[in-house]
Amino acid sequence: MALEFSLAHLTVLGCPPPEMVYVAARAGYDYVSLRNIYMGLPGEPNYALADNPEMLRATKRALADTGMKLYDIELARVYDDMHPTKYLPAMEVAAELGGKAVLSSIWTDKIDYAIEKFGEICDLAKQFDMTVNLEYVPIAGVRDLAGAVNVLKTANRSNAGLMIDMHHFHRALDKPEELSKLPKEWFNFAHLCDAQGEIPADRAEMTRILREERLYVGEGGIPVADIINAMPKQIYSIELPHNARAKEFGYAEHAARCLETAKAYAEKYFVHK
């Protein structure tokens, strides 16, 4: 089976879900990864489909028109004083649209609490036959591979997985060989992108790059192939926000360039074809 690619919403965050589906279809993606859980971050659009019936209908129509498929939704964050049931409406919509996975991350330093809540998110998603995939982020509460592995092993849920983002893996100074030691069933999808090789010492600059200036795969200094080749074959979701390029090229052209460069790199360097 050929490699399959998804368009992550952060790459084209200015596109509402229906428009994003058409953009992904024209560019040649296999899936979309929707950001349909509103997090209330500054400047972030609200694409909570469960609260917007008109946008949900338009998204269904776009998926039907194009034959595109939804792979995952985001972002089911774990943070202090949160209630996992708040994510139920988004999960219900994802299941209705055929989604397979939920992306989660942990933004509290209370690890016992985080493990409990992550487990509850997994339990909620299981009724929809969806996996919950933990992404560690270098500016979050669980910020490296060891921390994520600890959460997954302790939570011990059959539908829990590990989502590796190329930017975050590199910034956490993790080693590809550590990935090959982990259970193969943990790996459902990964985030593809590149970035400058030098790791910013300043947290604000690291945050800016991960949200606004990631690079096309093969363009930066991250050993993407080494990371990918240490894991089993999975879905490759391209999360590659670059505000300047999106403004210069437009979202459709930027999304197409993301896919073209990723496919060319994968054909040259990935073990799994």
NORVENJO-V611931 format. One record per backbone hydrogen bond with DSSP energy under -0.5 kcal/mol. NH is the residue of the N-H (numbers start at 1). CO is the residue of the C=O. E is the energy in kcal/mol with one decimal. If there is no record, write none. Layout:
BEGIN
((NH & CO & E) (NH & CO & E))
END
This chain:
BEGIN
((3 & 273 & -0.7) (6 & 236 & -2.2) (7 & 31 & -1.8) (8 & 6 & -0.7) (8 & 238 & -1.7) (9 & 33 & -1.8) (11 & 8 & -1.6) (12 & 8 & -0.6) (12 & 9 & -1.2) (13 & 10 & -0.8) (15 & 12 & -2.6) (16 & 14 & -0.6) (20 & 16 & -2.7) (21 & 17 & -2.2) (22 & 18 & -1.7) (23 & 19 & -2.4) (24 & 20 & -2.8) (25 & 21 & -2.4) (26 & 22 & -2.4) (27 & 23 & -1.7) (28 & 24 & -1.3) (29 & 24 & -2.4) (30 & 5 & -2.6) (31 & 5 & -1.7) (32 & 69 & -1.8) (33 & 7 & -2.6) (34 & 32 & -0.5) (34 & 72 & -1.6) (36 & 34 & -1.1) (37 & 74 & -1.7) (38 & 36 & -0.6) (44 & 41 & -2.3) (47 & 45 & -0.9) (49 & 47 & -1.4) (51 & 48 & -1.6) (52 & 49 & -1.3) (56 & 52 & -2.3) (57 & 53 & -2.5) (58 & 54 & -2.1) (59 & 55 & -2.1) (60 & 56 & -2.6) (61 & 57 & -2.2) (62 & 58 & -2.2) (63 & 59 & -2.5) (64 & 60 & -2.4) (65 & 61 & -2.8) (66 & 62 & -2.0) (67 & 63 & -2.1) (69 & 30 & -0.9) (70 & 97 & -0.6) (71 & 32 & -2.8) (72 & 32 & -0.7) (73 & 101 & -1.6) (74 & 34 & -1.7) (76 & 103 & -2.9) (77 & 75 & -1.8) (78 & 105 & -2.5) (79 & 77 & -0.6) (82 & 79 & -1.0) (86 & 83 & -2.5) (87 & 84 & -2.3) (88 & 85 & -1.6) (91 & 87 & -2.2) (92 & 88 & -2.8) (93 & 89 & -2.1) (94 & 90 & -2.4) (95 & 91 & -2.7) (96 & 92 & -2.0) (97 & 93 & -1.9) (98 & 95 & -1.1) (99 & 94 & -3.4) (100 & 71 & -2.7) (101 & 71 & -1.9) (102 & 131 & -2.5) (103 & 73 & -2.7) (104 & 133 & -2.7) (105 & 76 & -0.7) (107 & 78 & -3.8) (107 & 105 & -0.5) (111 & 109 & -1.5) (114 & 110 & -2.6) (115 & 111 & -2.8) (116 & 112 & -1.9) (117 & 113 & -2.4) (118 & 114 & -2.8) (119 & 115 & -2.2) (120 & 116 & -1.7) (121 & 117 & -2.1) (122 & 118 & -2.2) (123 & 119 & -2.2) (124 & 120 & -2.1) (125 & 121 & -2.2) (126 & 122 & -1.8) (127 & 123 & -0.7) (127 & 124 & -0.6) (128 & 125 & -1.6) (129 & 126 & -1.9) (130 & 125 & -1.9) (131 & 100 & -2.0) (132 & 159 & -2.6) (133 & 102 & -3.2) (133 & 131 & -0.5) (134 & 132 & -0.6) (134 & 161 & -2.9) (135 & 104 & -3.2) (136 & 134 & -0.5) (136 & 163 & -0.5) (137 & 142 & -1.7) (140 & 137 & -2.4) (141 & 106 & -1.9) (142 & 106 & -1.5) (143 & 141 & -0.8) (148 & 144 & -2.0) (149 & 145 & -2.8) (150 & 146 & -2.0) (151 & 147 & -1.8) (152 & 148 & -2.5) (153 & 149 & -2.7) (154 & 150 & -2.2) (155 & 151 & -3.0) (156 & 152 & -2.1) (160 & 157 & -1.6) (161 & 132 & -2.8) (162 & 186 & -2.6) (163 & 134 & -2.6) (164 & 162 & -0.6) (165 & 163 & -0.6) (166 & 191 & -2.0) (169 & 165 & -2.9) (170 & 166 & -2.0) (171 & 167 & -2.4) (172 & 168 & -1.9) (173 & 170 & -1.5) (174 & 169 & -1.7) (178 & 175 & -1.7) (179 & 175 & -0.6) (179 & 176 & -1.4) (180 & 176 & -0.9) (181 & 178 & -0.9) (182 & 179 & -1.7) (186 & 183 & -1.7) (187 & 184 & -1.6) (188 & 186 & -0.8) (190 & 235 & -2.2) (191 & 164 & -2.2) (192 & 190 & -0.6) (192 & 237 & -2.6) (194 & 215 & -1.7) (200 & 198 & -0.5) (206 & 202 & -2.3) (207 & 203 & -2.6) (208 & 204 & -2.3) (209 & 205 & -2.3) (210 & 206 & -2.4) (211 & 207 & -1.6) (212 & 208 & -2.3) (213 & 209 & -2.1) (214 & 241 & -2.8) (215 & 194 & -2.7) (219 & 216 & -2.4) (220 & 216 & -0.5) (221 & 195 & -3.0) (224 & 222 & -2.4) (227 & 223 & -1.7) (228 & 224 & -2.9) (229 & 225 & -2.9) (230 & 227 & -0.9) (231 & 228 & -1.8) (235 & 188 & -2.1) (236 & 4 & -2.5) (237 & 190 & -3.0) (237 & 235 & -0.7) (238 & 6 & -3.1) (238 & 236 & -0.6) (239 & 192 & -1.3) (239 & 237 & -0.9) (240 & 238 & -0.7) (243 & 212 & -2.1) (246 & 242 & -2.7) (247 & 243 & -2.0) (248 & 244 & -2.3) (249 & 245 & -3.4) (250 & 245 & -0.6) (250 & 246 & -1.5) (254 & 250 & -2.4) (255 & 251 & -2.8) (256 & 252 & -2.0) (257 & 253 & -2.6) (258 & 254 & -2.3) (259 & 255 & -1.8) (260 & 256 & -2.7) (261 & 257 & -2.4) (262 & 258 & -1.8) (263 & 259 & -2.7) (264 & 260 & -2.1) (265 & 261 & -2.2) (266 & 262 & -2.8) (267 & 263 & -2.5) (268 & 264 & -1.2) (269 & 265 & -2.6) (270 & 266 & -2.1))
END
